[in-house]
Amino acid sequence: MQTGFDETSSLNLARQLADAAWSVIQPHFRAGVAAENKGGKGASYDPVTVADKAAEEAIRDILGRERPDDGIDGEEFGAHEGPSGWTWYIDPIDGTRAFLAGLPVWTTLIALVDPEGNPVLGMIDQPVLGERYVGSPAGTFLETKDSRTQLHVSDCDDLRNAIIATTDPFIMTPAEQGAWTHLRHTARVTRYGLDAYGYARLAGGTIDLVCETGLQAHDVAALIPVVRGAGGVARDWRGNEAKLGSQIACATSEPLFEQALISLRRSAL
């Protein structure tokens, strides 16, 4: 059993966690699985399925054996600290709405965060497509069944030429919607509904800017190493280095981010 960060062993463990999650998720995908509303009666719809819960349980079981001194922060079963100070952030199905719709843009998110709160390893796993995006100090790689390819963001540095994305503008506050609308009217192409897969494709060079709000730590932690490892920028809507939550904006370059920041600052938290 190991505590802390050794890149090779931590990456291998993250791969094991993603494989275990998919093994229990797969029987439920496109199988008419039922969903509960975590928000409760009268609250906004926040779906969870047996697949979400079973996948997180499978991940926690492995971490309990392999990294008992590390903390875990998961979407479905909460957080606990570990004596090592290192924490694994888990979202077993990021994009449960896409999962329910049978769309292969949901992902499993796995991150390892150091005692100072810095994500050092991130994985965005899309097992239906056979794509695993892994970010670490060594860079960001797309791992498939047959290959491992180092990724780099696109060379876009002008918002007028950019392909941009957000998952759902209707969850934004009116001020945030105003900032997003300005970006949308300036950009070349706008896409929706991708959840964390949008950040994976930013690292892969096909999306140039992703802006989101209302996020939790387990939604964000894996994204930051993936984007930065591919040469991208990960900040909040004030222009500070990205934090584990709420507002995040990722871009291919500093010039593109600075152009977006003109709008984003208007509704920064």
N, C-alpha and C positions, 0 to 999 in steps of 0.2 A: 504494500500500500504506500502511495506517495502523497505528499502534501505540497502545495504550491505549484510552481509552473516550470515544468520541463516541456519544451515545445513538442518534441516527438511523442512522448507518452501522453501528453494532454490531447494532442490531435487524434491519436489513436483511440483514446477513450471517447472523445467527442464522436468519432465515427461509430464506435460501438453503441453509443447512446442513440444516435440517429437510426441505426439499423434496428435496434430494439423497438423504437417508437413506431417505425413503419410496419414492423411485423404484426403489431396489434391494431394499427390504423387501417391497414389494407383491406381486411374483410368488410369494413364499414363504408369504404369510399364507393359512391354511386350505388349504394345498397339500400337507400331509403331510410337511413338511420334517423331516429327521432332526436329532437333537440329540446332542452329545457331553457327557460329564460333565467339566467343568473341574476338579472336585475330585479326579479320579483314582480308581483302584481302591481300594475300601474307605472312601472319604471320602463325606461327605454329598453328595447329588445337587445339582449346580450346573450347569444346562444352558446350552449355548451352541450356536447354529446358524450356518449360512453367512450368514443374514440379519444377525445381530448383527455378524459380522466385516465383511461387505461394506459395511454402513451406516457403521461407524466408519471404514473405509478411505476411503469417499467423503467423509466429513466432514474427515478429515485431509488429503486431497488439496487440498480448497478452502482450508483454513486455511494449508496450506503455501504456497499462492500468495498469498493475501490478507493473512495476518498471520504472516509468517515469523519475526518477532521475539517472538511470543507463545508461551508454553508450552502444552502439551496434556496433559491427564490423562484417559485414556479407560479404560473398563472392560476392553476386550479387548486393547489393545496397550500398556498402561502409560503412564508419565508421562515427560515431559522438560521441563526448564525453558527459558525463553527470556530473552533479554537485556532485554526490556521489563519483566519482572516480572509482567506480566499473564498469566493462565492460563485456557484454555478447558477446562471439565470436561464430559465427554461420556459419556452412557450411551445407546448406540444403540437398545437395546430394554430398557427397564426393565420387568420383568415377563415374562421369557422363558417362565415356566410358563404364564402367561395366553396368551401368543402361541402356544405349542404347543397349548393347548386351544381355540384359535380364538376367544378372548374379546376383545372390543374395549376392554379396559381397560389394556393395555400402552401405554407411551408412549416417545417419544424425548425425552431430557433434554439440554438445552444450557444452560450457564451460563458467564458471564465473571466472573472473580474478580480483584480488584485486588491489588497487591503486598503489601498488609497482610493478605490472606486473607479479605477481605470480598466476598461475592457481590453484584455490582451489577446483573446482568442474569440473568434466569432464564426458560427456556421449557420448558413441558410440552406436548408435541405429541401429539395422538391423531388420526392422519390417517384412520383408518377412519371415525370419527364426524365428521371435518372440523372438529375443535375444536383450537385452538391458544391456550394460556394463556400470556401474556407479562407478566412482571413487571419493572419498572425504576423508577428514581426518579420517573418520570411517573405511576406507578400500575400496576395490573394490568388487562389487557384480555383479553377472549375474542374471538379473531379467527376468523371463519368465511369461507366463500367470499363471502358477501353482506354481512357486517357486521363492525363492530369496536365492542364494547360494554365500557364500563368496569365492573369488578366490585367488589363489596364483600361482606365476610363477613356472616353473619347477625347478628342482635342477641341471640343466645342468651347468657345470662350465668349459667345455672343448670345444673349437671351433671344434675340430675334430669330436665331437659327436652331434653337434648342427644342428637344423633345422633353416635355416635363410630365410629371405624374403626381397625383395624390390619390389616396384610396377613396375618400368620400367627402366632398366639400360640404355636404349637408350636416356633418357633425361639427363644423367650425362655428365659432361665434360670428355674429354679423361683421365685426371688425376683421376677423381672420378671413372671412369670405371676401371682403373687399380687397384685402391684400392678394388673395389667390386670384380673384377676377382680373386684377391688373396684370399679374403674371401670365394668366391664360390668354389675355388679349395680345400680349407681346410675343409670346412664344410661337414657334412654327407648328408644333403638334402637341396635343394634350391627351393623356390617357388616364383612365380611372380603374379602381377596383383591384389593384395588384397587391395590396398589403406589402409584406416584406419582399416579395418577389421583385418589386420595382427597384429596390436597392441592389438586389442581386444583378439585375440587368444594367443598372448604372455602373456597377463594377465591371460588367461584361462589355461596356462600351456602346450600348444601344439606347440608353436613356441618359439624359444629361443633367436633370435636376429633379429631385423629389422633395416635397415639402409636406410635413404632417404635423398634427397636433392631437392633444388628448391621449398621449401615449403613456404607458407604464414602463417601469424599468425593464421588465422581461420582454417588452416589445422592441426596445432600443438597443440593449447591450450587444447583441450579436451583429447588428448592422454596422456599428462604428468600425470594428477591425476589418470587416469585409470591404467597406468603402475606402478607408484610408490605405489599406494594403494594396489597393488597385490604383493608388495615386489620387484619390478623390478627397474632397473637403467635407467634413462632418461638423456642423455648427448648430447653435440654436438660433432663434429668430432675432436675437440681438447681435449676433456675430461672434458670440463667445464659443469656446470649444463645447461640443455637444455634451449634454448631461444625460443622466439615465432617466429620462422622462419628459413628458409633455410635448414641447415643440422641438422639432428637428428639421434641418434643411441640409441636404447633401447635394453636392455639385461636382462637376468634372474638374473645375478650375477655380482659382481665386477670382479672376475677372468675372466669370459667370456668377459666382456666389455674390460678389459685391453688387452686381446689377440687380439680382433678386432681393438683396438685403434692403434696397431702397423701399421696396413695397413691404417686406416682411416686418421691418422695424415698427410699422404703424400699429401692429397688433401684437407686439412681443410681450410675453409675460414677464 
